[in-house]
Amino acid sequence: MSDLVAIPKNTLILIAGMVWCVAGAMVSGIGLPLLWNLGVARLILYPLAGVVFLIFYFLIFSRLVIKHTERIRERPEQRLPFWNFFDTSSYVVMVIMMAGGMWLRLAHILPNWIIAFFYSGLGIALFSCGVRFLGLFSQKDVLSVKGEQSSPTDKLD
């Protein structure tokens, strides 16, 4: 593998965290302004956004953080291509979600109040899981083999 594209495994977690945070900020940047502009007349949308957040954070995205971290950790190579922060199926899901979301918004199929609470909860869940990836990166968690305890000095590298 060329040294230009191969990076340390832990750096993949950094890339994943940055990608998820940017994606979450972009999705929230669509949903939150819509939510705030709807005002107090639609207060029920705030708890609905909370439900969307809880569902996506705990049932979907948190599991993906664990899945991708374990997948990267279990690779025997110490350096991997930078695009390996996701696997192929995750790239496919990401493209479908992005294309579907753009299509729904641009075709005006859903009213703004649905986009407001759904995108707000989804974006905050994405961003929160990006922060989880960044936390894993800061702990150098991926560098330790599952079941092995890392020593305190390992975290100083």
Secondary structure, 3 states (H helix, E strand, C coil): CCCCCEEEHHHHHHHHHHHHHHHHHHHHHHHHHHHHHHHHHHCCHHHHHHHHHHHHHHHHHHHHHHHHHHHHHHCCCCEEEHHHHCCHHHHHHHHHHHHHHHHHHHCCCCCHHHHHHHHHHHHHHHHHHHHHHHHHHHHCHHHCCCCCCCCHHHHHC
